[in-house]
Amino acid sequence: MVKLDLVDRVKSDILKGVFARGQTIRQQELSERYGVSRIPVRDTLTQLKSEGWLVKCGKAGVKVPKLDAQVAEDLYWMRSILEPKLLGMSFEHITHEQIGKAKDVNLLLDNEHLALIEKGQLNWQFHAALYAPANRETLFETVRRLNTQAIQYLGFQYGPMARRNVSQQEHKDMLVLIENRQYRDAQALLESHIVEAGMSLVDYLKSI
């Protein structure tokens, strides 16, 4: 399980600015920093590249990509289309237990002392609890990958953009709508939840 732990540790350090945007990262550097051999480091770099957290640099190197307004716009645009559809496919299968799981995860998100990587993972767990009942593996995996890449932008949304409280309240409102079987309203709220966060993020990135 070292590989998974190492992936999250590198992501956390990227979010904290330990590895700056545009900075080149070398295997030897990671091996020394995290006290592991080059094999798990190599596997970790491969995974981080596949998830958009690192990009190729030169013949064999990698670097932390700079956050880009257009990339963010694409991520949130795709999410806003796919996730409401996936949620709609879940409605006839979702149980009270699964809604309860989403509630529990959202309560954990109220903890202000969470690291950014933990907030990102919990945010995805909340959404995943609502999407999993659809049992649409290919669509679910596509959405998961989009969310995994979008976690890179949480530093802005939970920091200078101050969207944490808005996001939490929308999560709660969405659960109420689902419990009341107001499914179209729940889908509409999810779409606006993603679109508004994405638009705010893009505008912010263009302003800095």
C-alpha positions as CSV (number, residue, x, y, z in Angstrom):
1,M,0.0,0.0,0.0
2,V,3.1,2.3,-0.1
3,K,2.3,3.4,-3.6
4,L,-1.1,4.8,-2.7
5,D,0.2,6.5,0.4
6,L,3.1,8.1,-1.6
7,V,0.7,9.3,-4.3
8,D,-1.4,11.2,-1.7
9,R,1.7,12.5,0.1
10,V,3.0,14.0,-3.2
11,K,-0.4,15.5,-4.0
12,S,-0.6,17.0,-0.6
13,D,2.8,18.6,-1.0
14,I,1.8,20.0,-4.3
15,L,-1.3,21.5,-2.8
16,K,0.7,23.0,0.0
17,G,3.2,24.5,-2.4
18,V,6.2,22.3,-1.3
19,F,6.6,21.6,-5.0
20,A,5.9,24.9,-6.8
21,R,3.9,25.2,-10.0
22,G,6.3,24.8,-12.9
23,Q,8.9,23.1,-10.8
24,T,10.7,20.0,-12.2
25,I,10.6,16.9,-9.9
26,R,13.2,14.2,-10.0
27,Q,13.0,10.6,-8.8
28,Q,16.1,11.0,-6.6
29,E,14.5,14.0,-4.9
30,L,11.3,12.1,-4.1
31,S,13.2,9.0,-2.9
32,E,15.2,11.1,-0.5
33,R,12.3,13.3,0.7
34,Y,9.9,10.3,1.4
35,G,12.5,7.7,2.3
36,V,11.5,5.2,-0.3
37,S,13.2,3.4,-3.1
38,R,12.9,4.5,-6.8
39,I,10.5,1.7,-7.7
40,P,7.5,3.1,-5.8
41,V,8.6,6.6,-6.8
42,R,8.5,5.7,-10.5
43,D,5.1,4.1,-10.1
44,T,3.9,7.2,-8.3
45,L,5.1,9.5,-11.0
46,T,3.4,7.4,-13.6
47,Q,0.1,7.6,-11.8
48,L,0.4,11.3,-11.1
49,K,1.0,11.9,-14.8
50,S,-2.0,9.9,-15.8
51,E,-4.2,11.9,-13.4
52,G,-2.9,15.3,-14.6
53,W,-1.0,16.2,-11.5
54,L,2.3,16.1,-13.3
55,V,3.3,16.6,-16.9
56,K,6.3,15.5,-19.0
57,C,9.3,17.8,-19.0
58,G,12.2,17.1,-21.4
59,K,13.1,13.5,-22.4
60,A,12.5,11.8,-19.1
61,G,11.6,14.4,-16.5
62,V,8.3,15.6,-15.0
63,K,7.1,18.9,-13.6
64,V,4.2,20.3,-11.7
65,P,1.9,22.0,-14.2
66,K,0.8,25.6,-13.8
67,L,-2.9,25.9,-13.1
68,D,-4.6,27.0,-16.2
69,A,-8.0,28.7,-16.6
70,Q,-8.8,26.8,-19.8
71,V,-8.0,23.4,-18.3
72,A,-10.2,24.3,-15.3
73,E,-13.0,25.4,-17.6
74,D,-12.8,22.1,-19.5
75,L,-12.8,20.0,-16.3
76,Y,-15.9,21.8,-14.9
77,W,-17.7,21.9,-18.2
78,M,-17.3,18.1,-18.6
79,R,-18.3,17.5,-15.0
80,S,-21.4,19.7,-15.3
81,I,-22.7,17.6,-18.2
82,L,-21.8,14.1,-17.0
83,E,-22.5,14.2,-13.3
84,P,-26.1,15.3,-13.4
85,K,-26.7,12.5,-15.9
86,L,-25.0,10.0,-13.7
87,L,-26.9,11.2,-10.7
88,G,-30.2,10.8,-12.6
89,M,-29.2,7.1,-13.3
90,S,-28.8,6.6,-9.6
91,F,-32.3,7.7,-8.4
92,E,-34.2,4.5,-8.9
93,H,-31.5,2.5,-7.2
94,I,-30.3,4.7,-4.3
95,T,-31.1,3.6,-0.8
96,H,-31.5,5.4,2.5
97,E,-28.2,3.8,3.6
98,Q,-26.4,5.3,0.7
99,I,-27.9,8.7,1.3
100,G,-26.9,8.3,4.9
101,K,-23.3,7.6,3.8
102,A,-23.2,10.8,1.8
103,K,-24.5,12.7,4.8
104,D,-21.8,11.2,7.0
105,V,-19.1,12.2,4.5
106,N,-20.5,15.8,4.3
107,L,-20.3,16.1,8.1
108,L,-16.7,15.1,7.9
109,L,-16.1,18.0,5.4
110,D,-17.3,20.4,8.1
111,N,-13.9,19.9,9.9
112,E,-12.0,23.1,9.2
113,H,-8.7,21.5,10.1
114,L,-8.6,19.0,7.2
115,A,-5.7,19.1,4.8
116,L,-6.6,20.1,1.3
117,I,-6.0,16.6,-0.1
118,E,-8.3,15.2,2.6
119,K,-11.0,17.8,1.6
120,G,-10.7,16.8,-2.0
121,Q,-10.9,13.1,-1.3
122,L,-14.0,13.6,1.0
123,N,-15.7,15.8,-1.6
124,W,-15.3,13.1,-4.1
125,Q,-16.5,10.5,-1.6
126,F,-19.7,12.5,-1.1
127,H,-20.4,12.7,-4.8
128,A,-19.3,9.1,-5.4
129,A,-21.8,7.9,-2.8
130,L,-24.6,9.4,-4.9
131,Y,-23.3,8.2,-8.2
132,A,-22.3,4.6,-7.4
133,P,-25.9,3.3,-7.3
134,A,-26.2,4.0,-11.0
135,N,-23.9,1.0,-11.6
136,R,-22.4,2.6,-14.7
137,E,-18.8,1.7,-14.4
138,T,-17.4,3.5,-17.4
139,L,-19.2,6.8,-16.8
140,F,-18.4,6.6,-13.1
141,E,-14.7,6.1,-13.8
142,T,-14.6,9.0,-16.2
143,V,-16.2,11.3,-13.6
144,R,-13.9,10.0,-10.9
145,R,-10.8,10.9,-13.1
146,L,-12.2,14.4,-13.7
147,N,-12.8,15.0,-10.0
148,T,-9.3,13.6,-9.1
149,Q,-7.7,16.1,-11.5
150,A,-9.9,19.0,-10.3
151,I,-8.7,18.5,-6.7
152,Q,-5.6,20.6,-7.7
153,Y,-7.8,23.7,-7.7
154,L,-9.2,23.3,-4.2
155,G,-6.6,25.6,-2.7
156,F,-8.3,28.5,-4.5
157,Q,-11.9,27.4,-3.8
158,Y,-11.3,26.8,-0.1
159,G,-8.9,29.8,0.2
160,P,-9.3,33.1,-1.5
161,M,-12.5,32.2,-3.3
162,A,-14.2,31.2,0.0
163,R,-16.6,28.7,-1.5
164,R,-16.4,26.2,1.3
165,N,-19.6,27.2,3.1
166,V,-21.6,27.6,-0.1
167,S,-20.5,24.1,-1.3
168,Q,-21.4,22.5,2.0
169,Q,-24.8,24.0,2.0
170,E,-25.5,22.9,-1.6
171,H,-24.5,19.4,-0.6
172,K,-27.0,19.5,2.2
173,D,-29.8,20.9,0.0
174,M,-29.1,18.3,-2.6
175,L,-29.6,15.5,-0.1
176,V,-32.9,16.9,1.0
177,L,-34.1,17.1,-2.6
178,I,-33.1,13.5,-3.2
179,E,-34.8,12.3,0.0
180,N,-38.0,14.1,-1.0
181,R,-37.7,12.5,-4.5
182,Q,-37.4,15.9,-6.1
183,Y,-35.1,14.4,-8.6
184,R,-35.1,17.0,-11.4
185,D,-34.5,19.7,-8.8
186,A,-31.6,17.7,-7.4
187,Q,-30.0,17.3,-10.9
188,A,-30.5,21.1,-11.5
189,L,-28.9,21.9,-8.2
190,L,-25.9,19.6,-9.0
191,E,-25.4,21.2,-12.4
192,S,-25.5,24.7,-10.9
193,H,-23.2,23.6,-8.1
194,I,-20.6,22.5,-10.6
195,V,-21.1,25.3,-13.1
196,E,-21.0,28.2,-10.6
197,A,-17.9,26.8,-8.9
198,G,-16.2,26.3,-12.3
199,M,-17.1,29.8,-13.5
200,S,-15.9,31.4,-10.3
201,L,-12.6,29.4,-10.5
202,V,-12.0,30.4,-14.2
203,D,-12.7,34.0,-13.5
204,Y,-10.3,33.9,-10.5
205,L,-7.5,32.2,-12.4
206,K,-7.8,34.8,-15.2
207,S,-7.5,37.6,-12.7
208,I,-4.2,36.5,-11.2
